[in-house]
């Protein structure tokens, strides 16, 4: 798994130095478990892609520069009652995990696994990833 992380960082990590704001998948236990399964060669790249779309688990926005913080403006708020929204979140997570397990019932041994990335020296933009 360490070798996989090293390979991906060296070959796929985008240069974010010029960005002020980044929008992406929410840092969530479900997403981390999907990524760990890919990094440990348990699921293919296509299975990972599909898993990241399950459950509508949400996105997050990260402000990473002083400029971004200076431009953000508070315009108001809405009260989100914990007992209502926590149960909705839990339901989404349960559904995502259920759908993920269901998707694994289809053996995808022909897919591209992290080991294939390393052995075939797959780089960012490689046509085999489409």
Buried (B, 14 or more C-beta within 10 A) or exposed (E): EEEBEEBBEEBBEEEEEEEBEEEEBEEBEBBEEBBEBBBEBBBBBBBBBBBBEBBEBEEEEEBEEEEBEEEEEEEEEEEEEEEEEEEEBEEBBEBBBEBBEEBBEEEBEEBBBBEBBBEEEBEEEBEEBE
